[in-house]
Amino acid sequence: MNRPNQDMQQKRMNQKELYEWIMMLGFCAVDMMLYLDTHPDDEEALNYFNQCTALYNAAKQSYQEQFGQLNAFSEQERSSWDWNTAPMPWEGGM
């Protein structure tokens, strides 16, 4: 199995690169989740799933610290409704 490149997490990424990294890690985690549904005793797959989800959560946290919430239902507690104040994709934003 190919492992996610942990160096990607170490280097400074711009908003688009970090967003794409999060999407790749999310796909990895979902793919492994589906595999584990049919192969629950595969320890290597479980370790890979855990690695993917840990990297996903770290990347998501990093994104939210640098660029704001990823979506409206982010885990962050709100004091105002401002998740959509950044430029929308059709306005040149992510």
Z-matrix of the N, CA and C atoms (Angstrom, degrees):
N
C 1 1.452
C 2 1.520 1 110.01
N 3 1.295 2 116.48 1 138.67
C 4 1.459 3 120.20 2 173.41
C 5 1.516 4 109.12 3 -80.97
N 6 1.289 5 115.62 4 135.49
C 7 1.461 6 121.26 5 179.78
C 8 1.520 7 109.96 6 -94.90
N 9 1.343 8 117.97 7 147.88
C 10 1.458 9 118.99 8 174.09
C 11 1.519 10 109.62 9 -58.60
N 12 1.294 11 116.56 10 142.16
C 13 1.457 12 121.98 11 -178.87
C 14 1.526 13 109.48 12 -75.41
N 15 1.332 14 116.02 13 107.43
C 16 1.457 15 119.73 14 -178.11
C 17 1.519 16 112.02 15 -68.33
N 18 1.347 17 117.18 16 -20.97
C 19 1.459 18 119.63 17 177.16
C 20 1.519 19 111.07 18 -63.50
N 21 1.338 20 117.27 19 -28.98
C 22 1.464 21 120.31 20 177.70
C 23 1.525 22 109.80 21 -58.15
N 24 1.325 23 115.95 22 -36.23
C 25 1.459 24 120.20 23 -178.99
C 26 1.521 25 110.81 24 -72.64
N 27 1.327 26 117.63 25 -27.81
C 28 1.453 27 121.47 26 -175.38
C 29 1.521 28 112.82 27 -78.94
N 30 1.322 29 116.90 28 -36.03
C 31 1.462 30 118.23 29 -177.07
C 32 1.522 31 110.76 30 -78.65
N 33 1.285 32 115.43 31 155.51
C 34 1.463 33 121.30 32 179.05
C 35 1.530 34 108.70 33 -75.67
N 36 1.310 35 117.18 34 120.29
C 37 1.456 36 121.38 35 -178.64
C 38 1.517 37 109.87 36 -108.29
N 39 1.326 38 115.69 37 149.37
C 40 1.455 39 118.10 38 172.69
C 41 1.528 40 108.11 39 -78.71
N 42 1.313 41 116.69 40 176.84
C 43 1.458 42 120.75 41 -174.25
C 44 1.525 43 112.28 42 -59.13
N 45 1.308 44 117.42 43 -45.23
C 46 1.467 45 120.87 44 -178.40
C 47 1.526 46 111.33 45 -65.31
N 48 1.331 47 117.27 46 -44.18
C 49 1.469 48 120.71 47 179.88
C 50 1.525 49 111.12 48 -62.08
N 51 1.325 50 116.38 49 -43.58
C 52 1.459 51 119.98 50 -179.28
C 53 1.526 52 110.79 51 -66.64
N 54 1.329 53 116.85 52 -40.50
C 55 1.464 54 120.56 53 177.40
C 56 1.531 55 110.52 54 -60.98
N 57 1.334 56 117.12 55 -44.68
C 58 1.465 57 120.89 56 178.78
C 59 1.526 58 111.42 57 -64.37
N 60 1.333 59 117.27 58 -38.11
C 61 1.467 60 122.03 59 177.01
C 62 1.526 61 109.63 60 -61.88
N 63 1.328 62 117.52 61 -42.70
C 64 1.466 63 121.79 62 178.44
C 65 1.526 64 110.10 63 -62.27
N 66 1.322 65 117.10 64 -43.45
C 67 1.469 66 120.75 65 179.35
C 68 1.534 67 111.08 66 -63.71
N 69 1.335 68 117.32 67 -40.38
C 70 1.470 69 120.42 68 178.10
C 71 1.526 70 110.64 69 -64.00
N 72 1.323 71 116.58 70 -44.26
C 73 1.463 72 119.80 71 -179.54
C 74 1.524 73 111.32 72 -67.05
N 75 1.326 74 117.10 73 -37.10
C 76 1.461 75 120.64 74 176.52
C 77 1.521 76 111.19 75 -62.78
N 78 1.335 77 116.47 76 -42.57
C 79 1.464 78 120.71 77 177.12
C 80 1.523 79 109.94 78 -61.92
N 81 1.324 80 116.13 79 -43.83
C 82 1.465 81 121.61 80 179.16
C 83 1.525 82 110.22 81 -57.73
N 84 1.331 83 117.12 82 -47.10
C 85 1.464 84 121.09 83 -177.67
C 86 1.528 85 111.18 84 -65.04
N 87 1.332 86 117.33 85 -43.74
C 88 1.469 87 120.30 86 179.56
C 89 1.526 88 110.52 87 -65.66
N 90 1.318 89 116.94 88 -42.16
C 91 1.463 90 120.92 89 178.75
C 92 1.529 91 110.64 90 -59.83
N 93 1.324 92 116.50 91 -44.54
C 94 1.463 93 120.01 92 179.80
C 95 1.525 94 111.16 93 -69.20
N 96 1.333 95 116.99 94 -34.36
C 97 1.460 96 120.42 95 177.24
C 98 1.532 97 109.97 96 -61.33
N 99 1.330 98 116.28 97 -44.58
C 100 1.463 99 120.27 98 178.82
C 101 1.529 100 111.27 99 -64.92
N 102 1.331 101 116.62 100 -39.93
C 103 1.464 102 120.69 101 177.59
C 104 1.530 103 110.07 102 -63.07
N 105 1.322 104 116.43 103 -43.88
C 106 1.463 105 120.32 104 -178.45
C 107 1.527 106 112.33 105 -66.99
N 108 1.335 107 117.29 106 -24.42
C 109 1.466 108 119.77 107 174.88
C 110 1.525 109 111.22 108 -60.87
N 111 1.323 110 116.74 109 -31.60
C 112 1.467 111 120.36 110 -179.13
C 113 1.526 112 113.26 111 -104.59
N 114 1.339 113 117.12 112 -10.96
C 115 1.469 114 122.05 113 179.80
C 116 1.539 115 109.30 114 -135.01
N 117 1.328 116 117.98 115 61.41
C 118 1.466 117 120.75 116 -172.73
C 119 1.528 118 115.23 117 -65.32
N 120 1.317 119 117.98 118 -16.45
C 121 1.465 120 120.73 119 -178.28
C 122 1.525 121 113.29 120 -96.62
N 123 1.308 122 118.14 121 6.25
C 124 1.466 123 122.29 122 -178.48
C 125 1.534 124 109.12 123 -82.62
N 126 1.334 125 115.93 124 98.22
C 127 1.467 126 120.94 125 -176.56
C 128 1.523 127 112.52 126 -64.82
N 129 1.324 128 116.84 127 -37.05
C 130 1.464 129 120.05 128 179.17
C 131 1.534 130 110.22 129 -63.31
N 132 1.315 131 116.30 130 -41.46
C 133 1.464 132 120.51 131 178.45
C 134 1.527 133 110.66 132 -66.15
N 135 1.319 134 117.25 133 -39.56
C 136 1.461 135 120.39 134 178.45
C 137 1.525 136 110.85 135 -64.34
N 138 1.331 137 116.92 136 -41.59
C 139 1.467 138 120.43 137 176.70
C 140 1.524 139 111.02 138 -62.56
N 141 1.325 140 116.44 139 -40.75
C 142 1.466 141 121.83 140 178.42
C 143 1.531 142 110.63 141 -64.37
N 144 1.334 143 116.74 142 -42.66
C 145 1.464 144 121.67 143 176.23
C 146 1.528 145 110.38 144 -59.27
N 147 1.326 146 116.55 145 -46.05
C 148 1.466 147 120.50 146 179.73
C 149 1.522 148 111.22 147 -62.76
N 150 1.333 149 116.85 148 -39.16
C 151 1.459 150 120.76 149 178.05
C 152 1.532 151 110.28 150 -64.85
N 153 1.317 152 116.53 151 -45.54
C 154 1.471 153 120.74 152 179.81
C 155 1.525 154 111.37 153 -60.84
N 156 1.330 155 116.69 154 -44.86
C 157 1.465 156 118.86 155 -177.44
C 158 1.526 157 111.37 156 -70.13
N 159 1.324 158 118.00 157 -35.42
C 160 1.467 159 120.02 158 177.09
C 161 1.528 160 110.50 159 -64.78
N 162 1.331 161 116.78 160 -45.06
C 163 1.465 162 120.37 161 177.71
C 164 1.526 163 110.93 162 -64.87
N 165 1.331 164 117.07 163 -39.29
C 166 1.468 165 121.94 164 178.38
C 167 1.527 166 110.60 165 -60.37
N 168 1.330 167 116.09 166 -49.44
C 169 1.466 168 119.84 167 -178.91
C 170 1.523 169 111.68 168 -63.60
N 171 1.331 170 117.67 169 -39.95
C 172 1.466 171 121.12 170 178.51
C 173 1.527 172 110.91 171 -66.03
N 174 1.329 173 116.89 172 -42.34
C 175 1.467 174 120.55 173 179.81
C 176 1.522 175 110.57 174 -66.37
N 177 1.316 176 116.80 175 -40.46
C 178 1.467 177 121.10 176 179.00
C 179 1.529 178 110.61 177 -63.35
N 180 1.323 179 116.43 178 -42.88
C 181 1.458 180 120.31 179 178.09
C 182 1.524 181 110.56 180 -63.78
N 183 1.321 182 116.66 181 -43.44
C 184 1.459 183 121.26 182 178.53
C 185 1.526 184 110.78 183 -60.50
N 186 1.328 185 116.77 184 -43.73
C 187 1.467 186 121.06 185 179.26
C 188 1.526 187 110.36 186 -60.12
N 189 1.325 188 116.04 187 -47.54
C 190 1.463 189 120.19 188 -176.45
C 191 1.523 190 111.74 189 -66.97
N 192 1.324 191 117.46 190 -32.44
C 193 1.465 192 120.26 191 176.83
C 194 1.527 193 111.40 192 -69.43
N 195 1.335 194 116.37 193 -37.08
C 196 1.462 195 120.67 194 -176.51
C 197 1.523 196 113.78 195 -86.79
N 198 1.343 197 117.01 196 -38.28
C 199 1.460 198 120.14 197 -168.28
C 200 1.520 199 114.51 198 -123.90
N 201 1.310 200 118.49 199 -4.99
C 202 1.462 201 120.66 200 -177.61
C 203 1.518 202 110.93 201 99.65
N 204 1.305 203 115.10 202 -177.49
C 205 1.454 204 121.45 203 -174.15
C 206 1.521 205 112.27 204 -63.35
N 207 1.325 206 114.84 205 145.92
C 208 1.463 207 121.32 206 176.98
C 209 1.521 208 111.77 207 -77.44
N 210 1.312 209 116.47 208 -33.36
C 211 1.462 210 120.83 209 -178.52
C 212 1.523 211 109.54 210 -154.91
N 213 1.312 212 115.99 211 175.04
C 214 1.463 213 121.20 212 -175.78
C 215 1.523 214 112.97 213 -68.97
N 216 1.319 215 118.13 214 -23.64
C 217 1.462 216 120.38 215 -177.38
C 218 1.520 217 112.52 216 -106.07
N 219 1.297 218 115.40 217 35.22
C 220 1.455 219 121.81 218 176.80
C 221 1.526 220 109.78 219 -63.74
N 222 1.342 221 115.32 220 157.84
C 223 1.466 222 120.06 221 -178.21
C 224 1.526 223 113.21 222 -71.17
N 225 1.318 224 117.21 223 -14.38
C 226 1.455 225 119.80 224 -175.73
C 227 1.528 226 110.94 225 -66.72
N 228 1.329 227 115.39 226 137.21
C 229 1.458 228 119.98 227 175.52
C 230 1.520 229 108.71 228 -73.10
N 231 1.304 230 116.19 229 143.77
C 232 1.461 231 120.73 230 -176.02
C 233 1.518 232 112.38 231 -110.88
N 234 1.326 233 114.71 232 144.58
C 235 1.459 234 120.10 233 168.88
C 236 1.525 235 109.28 234 -110.10
N 237 1.353 236 115.96 235 -10.25
C 238 1.465 237 121.51 236 175.90
C 239 1.522 238 108.76 237 -153.87
N 240 1.314 239 116.26 238 165.65
C 241 1.467 240 121.51 239 -179.91
C 242 1.514 241 108.09 240 -97.27
N 243 1.350 242 116.38 241 85.37
C 244 1.461 243 119.88 242 -173.92
C 245 1.524 244 113.67 243 -128.19
N 246 1.312 245 117.83 244 14.18
C 247 1.465 246 119.82 245 -177.26
C 248 1.518 247 111.94 246 -62.67
N 249 1.311 248 117.60 247 -23.67
C 250 1.460 249 120.66 248 -175.66
C 251 1.525 250 113.40 249 -105.56
N 252 1.325 251 117.98 250 22.27
C 253 1.464 252 120.24 251 -179.05
C 254 1.523 253 112.96 252 -82.87
N 255 1.308 254 117.89 253 -18.37
C 256 1.471 255 120.66 254 177.07
C 257 1.526 256 108.78 255 -71.36
N 258 1.328 257 117.60 256 159.59
C 259 1.468 258 119.36 257 178.43
C 260 1.532 259 111.48 258 -58.28
N 261 1.305 260 115.89 259 137.38
C 262 1.460 261 121.83 260 177.19
C 263 1.536 262 108.95 261 -75.93
N 264 1.345 263 117.79 262 161.38
C 265 1.471 264 119.78 263 -177.73
C 266 1.530 265 113.38 264 -52.68
N 267 1.312 266 117.55 265 -38.66
C 268 1.467 267 120.10 266 -179.57
C 269 1.526 268 111.97 267 -74.76
N 270 1.343 269 116.10 268 -8.01
C 271 1.460 270 121.25 269 175.82
C 272 1.532 271 111.31 270 -102.46
N 273 1.320 272 116.58 271 9.00
C 274 1.457 273 121.21 272 179.31
C 275 1.514 274 114.27 273 97.99
N 276 1.338 275 118.41 274 0.95
C 277 1.462 276 121.71 275 178.06
C 278 1.510 277 110.96 276 -86.88
N 279 1.320 278 115.99 277 -176.10
C 280 1.471 279 120.93 278 179.80
C 281 1.486 280 110.28 279 -70.88
